Amino acid sequence: MSSSNDAEKIRQEHDVPSGKIRKIVIYSSMAVVLLVIIAYAGMHFTSQPNFCASCHLISPSVTSWAQGQHKDVTCLKCHADPGYIGYVKRKIGGLKEVYLHVTNQEPNKLSARLNVEACISCHTGSDFPKAKNLLLTSGDMAPKFQHAEILKNKISCLTCHQNVGHSKDSTK
């Protein structure tokens, strides 16, 4: 009889989780999946220009962007590092900006960070094939001024094009 008790103990120790534990695991997994979906939807929603424009300080920049040549390029395409890591880092930085806005601690002057690699990516045919291509030397898609030396010397696009995304003159 003791061997049957030992066998029962071993079976209980290695048995599948009880129904209660199984429910906890299922509900926890569902909660994690739901939180991931909500976080993804929230990140997408807060990446839209209208959300950015809800801050009165950035609203003029969004308005000028919407009237300019780059209106089809999203905010994060220019203002975040490339890739998923860059996107997440920018969204985390955005939380600080939202906090400062909500607590009325906004700076007097905004300073936006631009990722020049995004300019090069779009204007070498990688992301936007309809954009002027800096690598071309002739044709409709070639720039008016050759950029080979500028690219070679890694000169910032902002040297000449500082207002291209948010033109001071919305007619440009």
Order of alpha helices (4+ residues) and beta strands (2+ residues): alpha-alpha-alpha-alpha-alpha-alpha-alpha-alpha-alpha
